[in-house]
Amino acid sequence: MFKLTARRALIVYINGNRVIRTLRHYGMVRYVSRRMHYVVLYVDQDQVTAVTDRLKKLRAVRRVEQSYRPDLDPTLTDLEMTGIYKLHDEDDKT
């Protein structure tokens, strides 16, 4: 039976494009921006800290950031009620 595994995206900022092939050993490469020099890499949730530490040790990697999407509440409907967004005078309230 197919079992879903929790994954998290890592955004890896790189110095050059030659390191992209070696990043495939650490996780699944989903997107590569050759112009802006970053890679979106998907890793299993339980391996995020270990892979992040190993990626930071690579010479061609500038920095590694985790995606915040799994931490967000998907049922959040009204941002004004939660205090995240405050309504301004120029906003339309319908």
N, C-alpha and C positions, 0 to 999 in steps of 0.2 A: 504494500500500500504506500502511496505517496505521502510523505510527511513534510510539512512546511517547516523551514528553519528560519528563525529570526535573523535578519540581516541589518546591517547599518552601512550607509555610504560614508566613505572617507574621501575628502577632497585633498589631493596631494599636489602641492605646488612644486614644480620641478625647474631645474636650471636649463636643461636641454632636452631635446626629444629622444635622445639615444637611450634614456633610462626606461622608456615605455615598455620595451620588451621584457626587462627584468621585473617590472611591476606585476606582470601576469603571474608570477610565482607566489605572490602574496594574496591575491584575490581575483575577482572577476572584474576586468576593465570594461566599463560600460560606455564611457565617453572620454574622448581625448580632444583637448583644445590645443592644437599645435601653435596657434598664434598667441594665446594668452598663457601658455605653459602651465596647464593644470590637467589632472586626470581624475575622473570619478571612478572610484574603486569600491566594489561591494565586498564586504567581509562578514563572516558569521558573527553574531552578536557576542558570543562567549570568547572570541579571539580578538576583539577590537583592541584591547590595551596591549596585548603582546605584539600584534602586527604594527600598531602605531609606534611602539618603541623601536621595532626593527627598521621601520621605514625612516624614522628620524636619524638613524645612524648612517644611512646611505649618503654618499657625498653629493649626489646630484639632486637630492630632495631639499627644498628650502623650508617648507613647513607642511604640517598635516593637520587638517581640521575634520571634526566629526559633523555629520549632518544632524540637525536638530529636529528633523521631521518626525521620527518615532516618539519624541518627547512631547510633541504638541497634542492637544486634545482635539480629536476630530469632530466632536459634537459641539464645539464652540460656535455659537451662532450670533450672539450679540456682544460685540467687543466693547460697547459703551458700558454695559452692565458689569463686566469684569474689571473695568478700570484700565484696560490696556489702551483704549482709544478714548479721547475726550472730544466731544462734539464742539466745533467752532461755529462762529457766526456765519461764515460763508458756506458751510455745509448745508445741503438740503435735508430737511427732516420731513419725511413723508409718512 
